[in-house]
Amino acid sequence: MASSSFSILFTTILLATLVVSTLANFDNEFDITFGDGRARVLNNGQDLTLSLDKYSGSGFRSKNEYLFGKIDMQIKLVPGNSAGSVTTYYLSSMGSAHDEIDFEFLGNVTGQPYTLHTNVFAQGKGNREQQFHLWFDPTEDFHTYSILWNPQRIVFSVDGIPIREFKNMESKGVSFPKDQPMRVYSSLWNADDWATQGGRVKADWSQAPFTASFKAYKAEACVWASGTSSCGSVPSATSGSGWLNQELDSASVERMNWVHKNYMIYNYCADVQRFPQGLPAECANTS
Ligand SMILES: *[C@@H]1O[C@H](CO)[C@@H](O)[C@H](O)[C@H]1NC(C)=O
């Protein structure tokens, strides 16, 4: 009796440990990059908050560099009047001809929607903005924001719904991020000169500090160390169906089209005035 209940208890503890360890600990995975105490790791590394006041914002970045991966973060954005604030969550390499994959959340006055701004830089070239409103209030609860980055495509998703796909079109002469390792970054900062309603609405510092919360970071990724990328610890990377080869199935494409039709507010590929010499080559094939 005693020994069997012990073994059940032991098994339960072991399972609980395994489940928890699939979610990363903020203390182990990240370094605070700026903010002088405004970035705080809480609950034994399970949660992290960033805050912004009139004097400074705050930020963090992953200790690891990755070359390809699938990363998830749950974020709850600054509630109430978040005008002028920008919360970022992105991958970026170092140096001048850098690669970058961006989620940026532009705050708004109370009751008006956040704008989710996305961009992709390859070899230092960006200018690939797509912007969205969300189909929920991102300040009321945590939602999962994901970046799938493999050699064929980059997919941005919100709660598992793809909102944007950037395909590898090197065959058409378009650079694709695939040679430079990137870190995960996040920050909360003041951009009230441009962020909200084109910069017309400024931050209301009487409401500060503004706070955004992060949890449940998960990276299934190839870690870059001393010049090589190691996917060895990622079982799904080596099998044919894993994220390293993942593409959008027809149901996912349908859901992405639903987002584009109902929630996309800006698409550089539709901005002919901006590109009088013709739309960028990668726009030929995108919806
Ligand atoms: C803020 O709200 C206005 C009015 O609804 C909207 O046009 C705009 O896209 C929203 N987002 C930002 C960042 O201004």
The ligand as an SDF file (V2000), in Angstrom:
LIG
                    3D

 14 14  0  0  0  0  0  0  0  0999 V2000
   -6.2190   53.6160  -32.7970 C   0  0  0  0  0  0  0  0  0  0  0  0
   -7.5730   53.8520  -33.0310 O   0  0  0  0  0  0  0  0  0  0  0  0
   -7.8660   54.4670  -34.2830 C   0  0  0  0  0  0  0  0  0  0  0  0
   -9.3570   54.7750  -34.3190 C   0  0  0  0  0  0  0  0  0  0  0  0
  -10.1180   53.6200  -34.1240 O   0  0  0  0  0  0  0  0  0  0  0  0
   -7.4450   53.5150  -35.4030 C   0  0  0  0  0  0  0  0  0  0  0  0
   -7.6420   54.1210  -36.6620 O   0  0  0  0  0  0  0  0  0  0  0  0
   -5.9580   53.1630  -35.2470 C   0  0  0  0  0  0  0  0  0  0  0  0
   -5.6010   52.1760  -36.2090 O   0  0  0  0  0  0  0  0  0  0  0  0
   -5.6930   52.6200  -33.8540 C   0  0  0  0  0  0  0  0  0  0  0  0
   -4.3060   52.2710  -33.6300 N   0  0  0  0  0  0  0  0  0  0  0  0
   -3.3020   53.1550  -33.5320 C   0  0  0  0  0  0  0  0  0  0  0  0
   -1.9780   52.5770  -33.1870 C   0  0  0  0  0  0  0  0  0  0  0  0
   -3.4160   54.3390  -33.7080 O   0  0  0  0  0  0  0  0  0  0  0  0
  1  2  1  0
  1 10  1  0
  2  3  1  0
  3  4  1  0
  3  6  1  0
  4  5  1  0
  6  7  1  0
  6  8  1  0
  8  9  1  0
  8 10  1  0
 10 11  1  0
 11 12  1  0
 12 13  1  0
 12 14  2  0
M  END
$$$$
